[in-house]
């Protein structure tokens, strides 16, 4: 990974709809070598996919809830079952196994408190949980899907 690759990635993170010619011009390459680099980054899995970022407010899911979960079950079978159940809940947009005070952290997007209550009921029905703590986001101060590129090797 060199500086040109990082510039290509920066362009794609900012706007994946840029034309090949535009990306090539921004990074100082002609289109063919630029395309080869993009293909290489895709083949290596650095570029996993290209997606559209949608406006949550306009889609009526502007309420973000961070959900901390604790369980007394710490076995693989339980985790597999719970992960399958959570994968089936479309409102859960992020799901992490954590170290520290909570076992799992979810980011949930819903229209309102009633929408979250329906998700909550599905979660507690899906698995044996000892504690569910929900925190509603009051204001989104920073949000990005762009990853820092200066660590890339």
MISEBA-463574 format. One record per residue (C-alpha): residue in three letters; x, y, z. Coordinates in pm, whole numbers, plus 50000, padded with zeros to 5 digits. Each point is the difference from the previous one (the first is absolute). Example, Ala and Ser with C-alpha at 12.3 -4.5 7.8 and 13.67 -1.06 7.14 Angstrom:
BEGIN
ALA512304955050780;SER501375034449934;
REM end
This chain:
BEGIN
UNK500005000050000;UNK501515032949894;UNK498885036450001;UNK498224996249665;UNK497954970850135;UNK499115020850305;UNK498905028949775;UNK497824976249798;UNK498444986550319;UNK499425035350131;UNK498185008949676;UNK497834968950016;UNK499195005150370;UNK498885035649926;UNK497944990849692;UNK499894965049851;UNK498065013349700;UNK503005019249866;UNK500894989849649;UNK503254982049935;UNK501235030449805;UNK499275022950297;UNK501784977250248;UNK502974996449765;UNK500275037749960;UNK499805005950376;UNK502784974950075;UNK502255009349705;UNK499664968249790;UNK498544991749663;UNK496804979250012;UNK501494965849916;UNK502584998350282;UNK497465015350237;UNK497484972849908;UNK502644973050055;UNK500705013750348;UNK496285000850084;UNK499614964049877;UNK503024989550208;UNK498545016850310;UNK496704982149938;UNK501674966249941;UNK502005003950322;UNK496815007750191;UNK501095035350096;UNK496945012749812;UNK497294976450126;UNK497115015249807;UNK498585033049882;UNK496725011250150;UNK497635029650014;UNK499725018150333;UNK496365007550071;UNK498465027850208;UNK498544984550317;UNK497715029750067;UNK498474998549653;UNK499434962650042;UNK498325005450340;UNK502684982350206;UNK501635030850150;UNK500034987850360;UNK503264982550093;UNK500144977550305;UNK503174984650143;UNK499134967950180;UNK502354983650250;UNK499274963550070;UNK501204977150276;UNK499494962750019;UNK500944971650231;UNK500364977449697;UNK503554999049868;UNK500054970549765;UNK500314996849625;UNK496574984749943;UNK498285028850181;UNK501995025649801;UNK499194983049668;UNK496304999650079;UNK500005036050123;UNK502035012449701;UNK497504983749761;UNK497105016350183;UNK501645034349996;UNK500884996249630;UNK496284996849937;UNK499205033350164;UNK500385025849723;UNK500025029250243;UNK503274987450152;UNK502605015949773;UNK503094992150210;UNK500724971450241;UNK503204995550202;UNK501314975650261;UNK501705021450263;UNK502544998450277;UNK499265017450328;UNK496705005650178;UNK497664989549719;UNK500114968849786;UNK498445013549678;UNK499345034449856;UNK497415007049733;UNK499205031049801;UNK496325000649912;UNK498175024349772;UNK496255004850037;UNK497355026749945;UNK499275005850370;UNK499834984950350;UNK497114977349902;UNK502094986649712;UNK502834992650241;UNK497634982950241;UNK499074975349726;UNK503724993049938;UNK500594996350375;UNK497254973950024;UNK501534980249713;UNK503435001350169;UNK498814987350337;UNK497964973049828;UNK503024988649797;UNK502394992350284;UNK500624997050371;UNK501265034850093;UNK500795011150354;UNK499975037649925;UNK498965022849715;UNK501015036550019;UNK498755024049735;UNK501385034749933;UNK498285022849752;UNK502205023049795;UNK499035036150058;UNK502175015149725;UNK502294986449731;UNK503195020650031;UNK502284980049771;UNK499114971849766;UNK502124986149721;UNK500514967549819;UNK503465011249887;UNK502854980750160;UNK503325016850089;UNK502474991349727;UNK503325011150150;UNK500364966350179;UNK499644979749678;UNK503044980649891;
REM end
